[in-house]
Amino acid sequence: MPNPSQALAVRPTAVADTTVRVMVVDDSAVIRGLISRLLQEDPGIRVVTTASNGEQAINTLRRSSVDVIVLDIEMPVMDGLAALPRLLKVDPDVKIIIASTLSTRNAEISIRCLNAGAADYVPKPTAVRDISGGVGGGDSFRRELLEKVRALGDACVQARTGGAGERPVRTVAVGPARSDAGPAGTAPFQLAAPGRKPPAVLAIGTSTGGPQALFKFLGGLSRNISLPILIVQHMPATFTSILADHIRKQTGLECAEGRDGEAVVPGRIYLAPGDYHMVVEKQGVQRIIRLNQMPPENFCRPAVDPLFRSLAETYGAPVLGIVLTGLGSDGLKGGEVICRAGGTVVAQDEATSVVWGMPGAVARAGLCSAVLPLTDLAPFVEDFVGGRVT
């Protein structure tokens, strides 16, 4: 008989840490403190460490468990661009958000960081008082930073706590309308039959993880692609012109920001400029680009929905809309309009998306004729344009 006076040793049940663990890297102690306090307003986010330069960040990451790094660009000893590949070498799974002011130089460096493996960026206010939030630009910075840290960090938490490891990777191929259970833990979605007409225009919407996805997808297209391609990437002014230049250099395809009144012609890529919605209207036999500063949609300007709607209205059925990796649900309402007009919508799959918000929204709504890995999207487009998809 056990002695009732002896306490039984009970091993406590381990509870998984589901908070997003963040490192803030900035050479200013004031900025580090402000960003740390801002992030920790969210009870699901914990700033576990900070660093004042890239070299210190690398050494800190070697001994700390971190999900997301908010990384400044301009720092002494080692700047953000130099530190980025070294940080990813220490931990290939860590998500890095570049914090950059909206100068042309920093926009160029930010695009290079995104191409080198950074998951996203946030435009950092130049005034210290705006970083703490409040009104105007500070409130926008606060909302954007919190959203991106949460979205990227949640994926890391899922993987760290075993949630992602239990989900089989599924590829959904083109086919007739049917139900597909999708990865375990996600809502089933319906595949739609593709449009009956080969596309006359290709529209792409993307956000978080978009630049890397765009480089890979567009780089996989043949150089004599016969469609006009219109792209909305959620980015501020200055960044979009530099992104267009990088796309042109990396893919060999003609790419520039869309200009108001410009005719849409085959074989050209038109990127929506920052702070402007880009839409297309019909003038006689021509389609013309129009830029406007109507209110943001889905907190974004440019937004995907206005472009998708306008293409459905001006082209009708021969529209192919592609939704790549991104935070939120921009593209969902516009995708519905494309489908009602007889067009086709395709999405990047969850396994290859940095964030499966935007593509997941159109997939779960049953709008997609295909949900494919990033590397399979260009071959799909080539087949669809060539009439080999039915």
N, C-alpha and C positions, 0 to 999 in steps of 0.2 A: 504494500500500500504506500502511495506517495505521502510524504509528510506534508500536511496542509499548510504548515508554517513556512514551507519552502516555496518561494515564488517561482512560477514557471517562466523559463526564458522564452520569450516570443520574438521571433525575428520580424522586424517591421517590414511591411510590404513596400517594395521600391516603387516610387512614383516617377514616371517619365517627366523630364523637364520639357515642357511644351512652349516655353517662352523663346522668343527670337533673340539670339545673342549677337550683340553688335559691337564692333570696334569703330571708333571715330578717329580719323587721322587728319590732323590739321596743325599747321605750325603755330596758330594763334590759340593760346590757352583760353581766351575769352570765347572764341568761336567753338572750340571743343566743348566748353561748358554749356553754351547756349544750345548747341545741337543735341548734346546728351540729355539736357533737361527736356527739350522738346520731344525727343523720342520716348522718354520714360513717362510722358503723359499717358501713353498707351500701356495698360497693365500687361499686355502680351509681349512687350519689348523690354529687354534689359541691356543696357550698355555695360558690358563686362570689362572693357579696357579701352584706353585711348593711347595715341602716339602722336608725336610732334613732327615726325618726318617718315619718309618711306623706309629707311634703314631700320629705324626703331620699330616700325610696324611689322616688318619681316621677322625680326627677332621676337617680338611679342606674339606673333601668330604661331611660332614654333612651340610655344609653351601654353597657349590659350586655345580653348575651343570656341570658335566663332562661326556664326552662320552668315552674317552680312558685314561688309566693311564699307563705311562711307569715307571715300578717299579724296582728299584735296589734290589739286594738280600742282600748284606752285608752292614748293617747300624747299628749305635748305637741306643740305647733306644729300638727300635723294628725293627727287620729285615723284609725283604720282605716276607719270608715264614710265619712268624707269623702274618703279617699284612694282607695277602691275604684274608683269610676267613672273617676277620672283615670288610674289604673294601666291599666285596661282600654282607655282611649282611646289610651294610648301603645302598648299591645300587646294587641289584642283576643284573641289566642290564648293568652296566659299564663293558667295555672290558679292561682286564689287560694284558699288554705285559711285560713279564719279561726281564730285561736287565741283561745279565750274561756274565762274562768272561768265556773262554773255559777251565777252570780247571775241573778236575774230580769231586771235591767236589761241585762246582757250577753247573755242569751238572746234578749231582744227585739231587740237590735241585730244579733245574729248572724242571726236570721231575716230581718231587713231586708237584710242583706248578701247572703244567699243569693238573695233575691228580686231583688237588684240585679246579680247575675251572678257572685257567688262560687261556686266549684265545690263546696266542702265546708267543714266546720269540724272542729275537734278541741277537746274540753273540756280546758282547761289546768289542771293541778293548782295549788292556791293555795300550796302549800309548795314552795319552791325545790328542796329535796332530792328531791321526788318527780318532778321533770322529768327527772332524770338516769337514771331507770329503777330497776330492782331489783325490789321486791316491791310488792304491792297496787296502789294507784292509779297509781304511777309506771310500773310495768311495762305497765299497760293503756294509758297515754298513749303510751309508747314504741312499742308494737305498732301502735296505731291510726295514729299519725303516720307511721310508716314505711310501712305498708300504703297509706295514702292518697297519700303523696308518690310512691311507686313506681307505683301504678296510674294516677294522673293524669299523672305525668311520662313514663311509657312511651308513652302516646298522643302526647304532644308530641314525643318522640324519634322515633317512627315517622313523624310528619308532617315533622319537620325533616330526617330522613335520606332521605326520598323513599319510604318504605314505604307510607304512607297514600295518596300521590298516585297510586300504581300500582293502587289497588284501586277498581273501579267501584262506585258506590252502587247497591244493589239493593233493591227493595221486594218483599217476598213477600206476595202477596195470599191471601185465603181460597180454599181449594179442597180437592179430595179428597186423600187421603194420597198424597204423591209425594216424590221426592228433589229437593232444590234445592241446587245447588253453593254458594250463598251468595257473599259477596264473596271474591275471590281471596285465598288464604292462610288461609282459615278452613275448618273441617271442614264437610262437607256435613251438612245436617240434613233431617229428614223432617217434612212437614206432616201433622198428624192431622185427621181429619174433625171438625167441631164437634159438640158434644152435640146430641141430638135435641130436647131440651126448652129452651124459652126460660128464661133465668136468673131465679131468684127472689131471688138475692143476688149482690152484686158484691164481690169481695175484691181488694185491691191491696197488693202488696208492693214496697218500694223502699228505696234507701239513698243512695249518693253521687249528687248531682244531683237527688234526689227532690223537695225542696220546689218547685223551679222546675217540674219535670215535673207535679207534682200540681196546681199552680195552673193550668197550661195545660190539662191533661186535664179536670179537674173544671170549669173555666170553660167548656169546650166542651159540657158536658152541658146538656140542657134543664132549666129550673128545676122542672119537675113530674116529675122522674125518679121512677119508681115503685118503685125497688129500695132496700133498705137497703144502705149501702156501708160496708165495714169495711176499715180501712187500718192497715198496719204500716209505719212509717217508722223506720229505725234512728236513734233519738235518745235522749238521756238525759232524766230527769225535769226539769221546769221548761221545757225546750225544747218538749216535745210539747203542753203546754197553750197555749203561745203560738202554735205552728204551727196548732193547731185554730182559734184565734181569727182568724188571718190567712186561713185557708181560708174561714171563714164570711164574713169581710168582703169578700174578693176575688171569691168565686163566688156569693154570695147564697144558698148552700145551708146548711142547718142542720148544724153540725159541732161536736162536742165530744169530749173524751176519754171513752172507754168507762168505765162505772162497774160495779162488781161487782153482779150481780143485776138489772141493767137489762134490760128487754125490748127485743128487736130489732124495730124497726118500719120500714115503708117510708118513703122520703123523708128519712132521717136518715143522717148520716155519723158513724161511730164511729172515733176514732183511738186506737190502743193507747197507753196512758200509758207514759212512760219507766220502765224497770226492772221492767215487768210484762209477761208474756205475756198476750195477750188471746185467749180461745177462746170458742166458743159451744156451749151444751148445750141439749138439748130437755127442756122440762117441760110435759107435756100437749101442748097445741096451740101453745104459745109456745116461742120460742127466746130464751135468756137469755145475757147476757154474763157470763163468769167471768174474773176476773183472778187470776194466780198468779205466784209467784216460784220456779217450778221452775228447775233449772239452765239457764244460757244455752245456746242452740243456735246453731251457726255463730258462736260468740263473741258472740252478741247476745241481749239481752233488753230490749225485745220482739223476737221473731223471727217471720218469715213462716211457716215450716213448721208450727208449732203451730196457727196460725189456719187455714191451708189444710186441715190434717187434720181439724180439728173441724167445719169447714163441710161437708166431704165426708161426714162421719159423720152430721151432723144434718139436712142438706138432701138429700143424695143427688145425683142427676144435675143438678138445676137450679142449678148453681154456675158462675159465670164468674170465673176468677182472672186477674188482669192483673199481669204482672211488669214494672216500670219500671226505669230506669237504677239501677245499684248495683254495689258491689264485692262479690265473693264469689259464692256459689252458693245463698244462702238463698232458699227457694221451690222449689227443685228437687225435694226429697223430698215436700213437701206437694203440689206440682203433680202428681207421680206418683199420689198418692192421689186427687186430684180427677179425673184422667183415668180411673182404674180404676173410679170411681163413676159414670162416664158424663158427667162435667162437661166444661167447656171451659177451656182455658188460652190466653192471648194474651200476646205480648211486644212491648216496644218494640224498634225496630230499632237496629242498631249505629250508623248514621249520625247519629241524633238523640240517642243516649245519651251522657251524660258518661263513664260507664264501662259497658261491655257485659259485665259479669261475671254478674250475676244473670239478666238476660234472655237472655244468650247461653247460659247453662247449660241453661235450660229449652228453648231453641230447638234446641240441639245434641242434646238427649235425645229429640227427636222428639215432644215433648208439645204443641206449639203448633198451633192451627188457623189462626193468623195471626201474622206478624211484621211490624209496621207502624210507619211514622213516627209520632211523638208526635201530630201534628195529625190523623192518621187514626183514632186510637183511639176518641175520643168518637163520631164518626159510626158506627164499627163497633158500639159498644155500643148506640147508639140503634137501629140496624138489627137487631141480635140480639134485643134486648128486643121489638121490634115484629114478630119472626118473619120478617124479610126476609133472614136468613142461613141457608143450608141446606148 
